[in-house]
Amino acid sequence: MNSMKAAVLYAKNDIRIEETAIPPLHSHEILVKVMATGICGSDLPRVMGDAAHHYPIVLGHEFSGIVEAVGDGVTRIKTGDRVAGIPLKPCFACHDCRSGNFAQCQHYSFIGSRINGSWAEYVAIPEINAIPFDANISFEEAALVEPSTVALHALKLIQFQGGEHVAVLGGGNIGLLALQWSHILGAKTVTVFDIDDARLEKAKLLGADYTVNPNKAGADDLWRQITSGKGFGVVLEAAGSDVTIKQSFELAASKAKVCLIGTPSRDFSFSHKQFELMNRKEFTLTGSWMSYGSPFPGHEWALSLHFLKQKRLNFLDMIDRSLALADINEAFDLYRKPGAAKGKILLYNS
């Protein structure tokens, strides 16, 4: 066996299922037979826009599978292990890496965006980039560990301690994971904001105490009622839009913690009155980038698997559908139709 099927991106909107070489292993690497892999929101502009780093490229960075082979320097992982993949490849040598800030690595690579990833039958990854999981966790669930860690990292970053009214802006996958983690870590209430009622219904299913559609009459009255007029002690922005970023300033209580998880895709500006809210309220504002900490890859990964095993995290109800890798273009046809994809789309190898 020396070839495999892979979904290769050649240009904007040009994904081809091809026979490619199975990647060779370096001594510290393992070969993972991909069982489930997700399509991330960050993959959409790479496929449907011009955000790919280069062509051709095999995308895919949310994945799980079975270890097919190991390099001769591998000591921790063995053939047959079920593993979730960790996509970041830090240099481990720059100042940020030596400080344990791997997401800020100056020379990083990334599986599924800078080098070939998991939209394939096999992917080669360093041993340190694999985290084993138990058989009572499905491959589908394990493929969503990576986005789970992104949400948890944001809460750890703001030193979330529970007991607060939490607002989550954006009911996409990261927002729904931030909702679940907020509850696990002791939120007083969690309110999810989105303009898509189907997403708000999914948020209710996954435990939202309240949902608010800002486009509907009475939305402002509702969130003020929830917080007794004080605003939210924690605001998690998970959409990356100019509207929700500005809205986070409005919703924040005095002395709140506001975390921007979403990644903006266009320029925008604040009015001086909008921006002044940060001064007047003296809220703490931070961004959050990926999900990594020391020791690599960070506690977020083991915690995600721990609470999955305890059935405290619900990933399965976040999945819209699973498609064979060969049908990947069908998935992107859905993404091109607003509202057609109602959750995470997973790919599997038949």
C-alpha positions as CSV (number, residue, x, y, z in Angstrom):
1,M,0.0,0.0,0.0
2,N,1.7,3.2,-1.1
3,S,-1.2,5.4,-2.3
4,M,-4.3,6.9,-0.8
5,K,-7.3,9.0,-1.7
6,A,-7.2,12.7,-0.7
7,A,-9.3,15.8,-1.4
8,V,-6.8,18.2,-3.0
9,L,-7.6,21.9,-3.3
10,Y,-6.1,23.2,-6.5
11,A,-7.7,26.6,-6.7
12,K,-10.7,28.5,-5.4
13,N,-13.7,26.1,-5.5
14,D,-11.6,23.4,-7.1
15,I,-11.4,20.3,-4.9
16,R,-10.5,17.1,-6.6
17,I,-10.5,13.5,-5.1
18,E,-7.2,12.1,-6.2
19,E,-4.8,9.2,-5.6
20,T,-1.8,10.6,-3.8
21,A,1.2,9.1,-2.1
22,I,0.8,8.1,1.5
23,P,3.1,10.5,3.4
24,P,6.4,9.0,4.5
25,L,7.2,8.9,8.3
26,H,10.0,10.7,10.0
27,S,11.3,8.9,13.1
28,H,9.2,11.0,15.5
29,E,6.0,10.7,13.5
30,I,3.0,8.5,13.3
31,L,0.6,7.6,10.4
32,V,-3.0,8.1,11.3
33,K,-5.8,6.4,9.4
34,V,-8.4,9.2,9.4
35,M,-11.8,8.0,10.6
36,A,-13.6,11.3,11.0
37,T,-12.6,14.9,10.1
38,G,-14.4,18.1,10.3
39,I,-14.9,21.1,8.0
40,C,-14.0,24.2,10.1
41,G,-15.4,27.7,9.5
42,S,-11.8,28.7,8.7
43,D,-11.8,26.2,5.8
44,L,-14.6,28.0,4.1
45,P,-12.6,31.0,2.9
46,R,-9.7,28.7,2.0
47,V,-12.0,26.8,-0.4
48,M,-14.6,29.4,-1.4
49,G,-12.2,32.4,-1.3
50,D,-8.6,33.2,-1.6
51,A,-7.4,32.4,1.9
52,A,-5.4,29.2,1.1
53,H,-1.7,29.6,1.8
54,H,-0.7,27.8,-1.3
55,Y,-2.0,25.3,-3.9
56,P,-2.2,22.4,-4.2
57,I,-3.1,21.6,-0.5
58,V,-5.0,19.0,1.4
59,L,-6.9,20.9,4.1
60,G,-8.4,19.5,7.3
61,H,-7.3,20.1,10.8
62,E,-10.1,18.6,13.0
63,F,-9.7,14.9,13.0
64,S,-9.5,11.5,14.7
65,G,-8.4,8.1,13.7
66,I,-6.4,4.9,14.3
67,V,-2.6,4.8,14.4
68,E,-1.6,2.7,11.3
69,A,2.2,2.9,11.7
70,V,4.8,4.6,13.9
71,G,8.3,5.9,13.3
72,D,11.3,4.2,14.9
73,G,11.7,7.1,17.4
74,V,8.1,6.9,18.7
75,T,7.8,5.8,22.3
76,R,4.4,7.0,23.7
77,I,1.9,6.1,20.9
78,K,1.5,2.6,19.5
79,T,-0.1,1.0,16.4
80,G,-3.9,0.6,16.9
81,D,-4.3,3.5,19.3
82,R,-7.4,5.7,18.8
83,V,-6.1,9.3,18.7
84,A,-7.3,12.8,18.2
85,G,-5.1,15.0,16.1
86,I,-3.5,18.3,17.3
87,P,-2.8,20.4,14.2
88,L,-0.3,23.1,15.5
89,K,3.3,22.3,14.8
90,P,5.3,24.9,16.9
91,C,9.0,25.3,16.4
92,F,9.6,24.8,20.2
93,A,12.7,27.1,19.9
94,C,11.5,30.7,19.6
95,H,11.0,33.0,22.5
96,D,7.2,32.4,22.6
97,C,7.6,28.7,22.4
98,R,10.2,28.7,25.2
99,S,7.7,30.8,27.3
100,G,5.0,28.1,26.7
101,N,3.0,30.4,24.3
102,F,2.9,28.0,21.4
103,A,0.0,29.7,19.6
104,Q,2.2,32.7,19.3
105,C,5.1,30.8,17.8
106,Q,7.0,32.8,15.3
107,H,7.8,29.9,13.0
108,Y,4.9,27.5,13.3
109,S,3.5,25.2,10.8
110,F,-0.1,23.9,10.8
111,I,-1.5,20.6,9.7
112,G,-4.3,21.2,7.2
113,S,-3.5,24.8,6.2
114,R,0.2,25.2,5.7
115,I,1.0,21.5,5.2
116,N,-1.3,18.7,4.1
117,G,-4.0,17.7,6.5
118,S,-6.8,15.3,7.3
119,W,-9.1,15.5,4.2
120,A,-7.4,12.2,3.2
121,E,-7.3,8.6,4.1
122,Y,-4.1,9.0,6.0
123,V,-2.2,11.9,7.6
124,A,1.3,11.9,9.1
125,I,1.7,13.9,12.4
126,P,4.4,14.1,15.1
127,E,3.9,11.8,18.0
128,I,3.4,14.8,20.3
129,N,0.5,15.9,18.1
130,A,-1.6,12.9,19.0
131,I,-3.7,12.4,22.1
132,P,-5.2,9.0,22.7
133,F,-8.8,8.5,23.7
134,D,-11.0,5.7,25.1
135,A,-13.3,3.4,23.1
136,N,-16.3,4.9,24.8
137,I,-15.7,8.2,22.8
138,S,-16.6,7.9,19.2
139,F,-14.4,9.0,16.3
140,E,-17.0,11.6,15.4
141,E,-16.9,13.1,18.9
142,A,-13.1,13.0,19.0
143,A,-12.9,14.9,15.7
144,L,-14.6,17.8,17.5
145,V,-12.1,18.0,20.3
146,E,-10.0,20.6,18.5
147,P,-12.8,23.2,18.2
148,S,-13.8,22.3,21.8
149,T,-10.3,23.3,23.0
150,V,-10.6,26.7,21.2
151,A,-13.7,27.5,23.2
152,L,-12.2,26.3,26.5
153,H,-9.0,28.2,25.9
154,A,-10.9,31.5,25.7
155,L,-12.4,30.8,29.1
156,K,-9.1,29.9,30.6
157,L,-7.6,33.0,29.1
158,I,-10.0,35.3,31.0
159,Q,-9.6,33.2,34.2
160,F,-13.3,32.3,34.1
161,Q,-14.4,31.5,37.7
162,G,-18.2,31.0,37.3
163,G,-21.0,32.8,39.0
164,E,-21.5,35.3,36.2
165,H,-24.1,35.9,33.6
166,V,-22.5,35.0,30.3
167,A,-23.3,36.2,26.8
168,V,-22.2,34.2,23.8
169,L,-22.4,36.1,20.6
170,G,-22.7,33.7,17.6
171,G,-24.4,30.3,17.7
172,G,-22.0,28.6,15.4
173,N,-19.8,25.6,16.5
174,I,-17.4,27.6,18.6
175,G,-20.2,29.6,20.2
176,L,-22.1,26.4,21.0
177,L,-19.0,24.9,22.6
178,A,-18.4,28.1,24.6
179,L,-22.0,27.8,25.8
180,Q,-21.3,24.2,27.1
181,W,-18.0,25.1,28.7
182,S,-19.5,28.1,30.4
183,H,-22.0,25.8,32.1
184,I,-19.4,23.2,33.0
185,L,-17.3,25.8,34.6
186,G,-20.1,27.3,36.7
187,A,-21.8,30.1,34.8
188,K,-24.8,31.6,36.5
189,T,-26.7,31.8,33.2
190,V,-25.7,31.6,29.6
191,T,-27.5,33.6,26.9
192,V,-26.7,32.9,23.2
193,F,-27.3,35.7,20.7
194,D,-27.7,35.0,16.9
195,I,-29.8,36.2,14.1
196,D,-30.5,32.6,12.9
197,D,-33.5,31.1,14.8
198,A,-32.4,27.5,13.9
199,R,-29.0,28.2,15.6
200,L,-30.9,29.5,18.6
201,E,-33.0,26.3,18.8
202,K,-29.8,24.3,18.7
203,A,-28.4,26.5,21.5
204,K,-31.5,25.7,23.6
205,L,-31.0,22.0,23.0
206,L,-27.4,22.3,24.2
207,G,-28.3,24.0,27.4
208,A,-28.7,27.8,26.8
209,D,-30.7,29.4,29.6
210,Y,-31.8,32.2,27.2
211,T,-31.6,32.9,23.5
212,V,-31.8,36.3,21.9
213,N,-32.3,37.3,18.2
214,P,-31.1,40.9,18.1
215,N,-33.2,41.5,15.0
216,K,-36.4,40.9,16.8
217,A,-38.5,43.4,18.7
218,G,-37.8,43.5,22.5
219,A,-34.3,42.0,22.2
220,D,-32.7,44.8,24.3
221,D,-35.4,44.6,26.9
222,L,-34.8,40.8,27.2
223,W,-31.1,40.9,27.9
224,R,-31.5,43.7,30.3
225,Q,-34.1,41.8,32.2
226,I,-31.8,38.7,32.3
227,T,-29.0,40.8,33.9
228,S,-31.2,43.1,36.0
229,G,-30.0,45.9,33.8
230,K,-26.3,45.5,34.6
231,G,-25.1,43.8,31.5
232,F,-23.1,40.5,31.3
233,G,-20.1,39.9,33.5
234,V,-18.6,37.7,30.7
235,V,-19.0,38.3,27.0
236,L,-17.7,35.7,24.5
237,E,-17.7,36.9,20.9
238,A,-17.6,33.9,18.6
239,A,-18.7,35.2,15.3
240,G,-16.0,37.6,14.2
241,S,-18.3,40.1,12.6
242,D,-18.2,43.8,13.0
243,V,-21.7,43.8,14.3
244,T,-21.1,41.3,17.1
245,I,-17.7,42.8,18.1
246,K,-19.4,46.2,18.6
247,Q,-22.4,44.5,20.3
248,S,-20.0,42.9,22.8
249,F,-19.0,46.4,24.0
250,E,-22.7,47.2,24.5
251,L,-23.6,44.0,26.4
252,A,-20.6,44.1,28.8
253,A,-21.3,45.0,32.4
254,S,-19.0,47.4,34.3
255,K,-15.7,45.6,35.1
256,A,-16.7,42.7,32.7
257,K,-14.4,40.4,30.9
258,V,-14.8,40.4,27.1
259,C,-13.1,37.9,24.9
260,L,-13.0,38.0,21.1
261,I,-12.7,34.5,19.8
262,G,-14.1,35.0,16.3
263,T,-11.7,36.1,13.6
264,P,-12.8,39.3,11.6
265,S,-12.7,39.0,7.8
266,R,-13.0,42.6,6.9
267,D,-12.1,46.1,8.1
268,F,-14.6,48.0,10.3
269,S,-14.6,51.1,12.5
270,F,-16.0,52.1,15.8
271,S,-17.7,55.4,16.6
272,H,-15.9,57.2,19.4
273,K,-19.0,56.7,21.6
274,Q,-18.9,52.9,21.0
275,F,-15.2,52.6,21.7
276,E,-15.5,54.8,24.8
277,L,-17.7,52.1,26.4
278,M,-14.5,50.3,27.2
279,N,-13.2,53.3,29.1
280,R,-16.4,54.0,30.9
281,K,-17.1,50.4,31.9
282,E,-13.5,49.6,32.5
283,F,-14.1,46.1,31.1
284,T,-11.1,43.9,30.3
285,L,-10.8,43.1,26.6
286,T,-8.7,40.3,25.1
287,G,-8.4,38.2,22.0
288,S,-8.0,34.4,22.0
289,W,-6.0,32.5,19.4
290,M,-6.3,28.8,19.0
291,S,-6.0,26.6,22.1
292,Y,-2.5,25.9,23.2
293,G,-0.6,26.0,26.5
294,S,2.3,24.4,28.4
295,P,3.1,21.6,28.6
296,F,2.2,21.2,24.9
297,P,-0.6,20.9,23.7
298,G,-2.2,22.3,26.9
299,H,-4.7,21.2,29.5
300,E,-7.6,22.1,27.2
301,W,-7.1,18.8,25.2
302,A,-7.2,16.4,28.1
303,L,-10.1,18.3,29.7
304,S,-12.2,18.0,26.6
305,L,-11.7,14.3,26.5
306,H,-12.4,14.0,30.2
307,F,-15.7,15.8,30.0
308,L,-16.6,13.9,26.8
309,K,-16.1,10.7,28.7
310,Q,-18.3,11.9,31.5
311,K,-21.0,12.9,28.9
312,R,-20.9,16.5,30.1
313,L,-20.1,17.7,26.6
314,N,-22.5,17.1,23.8
315,F,-20.8,17.0,20.4
316,L,-23.1,14.7,18.6
317,D,-26.1,17.1,18.6
318,M,-23.8,19.7,17.0
319,I,-23.2,17.5,13.9
320,D,-25.5,18.3,10.9
321,R,-24.4,15.3,8.8
322,S,-21.5,13.0,7.9
323,L,-20.5,12.6,4.3
324,A,-18.0,10.3,2.6
325,L,-14.7,12.1,1.8
326,A,-15.5,11.5,-1.9
327,D,-18.6,13.7,-1.5
328,I,-16.8,16.7,-0.1
329,N,-18.0,18.9,-2.9
330,E,-21.5,18.2,-1.8
331,A,-20.7,19.6,1.6
332,F,-19.4,22.8,0.0
333,D,-22.6,23.1,-2.1
334,L,-24.4,23.2,1.2
335,Y,-22.2,25.9,2.6
336,R,-22.8,28.0,-0.5
337,K,-26.6,28.1,0.3
338,P,-27.3,30.2,3.4
339,G,-28.8,28.2,6.2
340,A,-28.4,24.8,4.3
341,A,-25.7,23.5,6.7
342,K,-27.3,23.5,10.1
343,G,-24.2,22.4,12.1
344,K,-20.9,20.7,11.8
345,I,-20.3,18.6,8.7
346,L,-18.0,15.6,9.1
347,L,-16.2,13.6,6.5
348,Y,-15.4,10.0,6.8
349,N,-13.4,7.4,4.9
350,S,-15.6,4.6,3.5
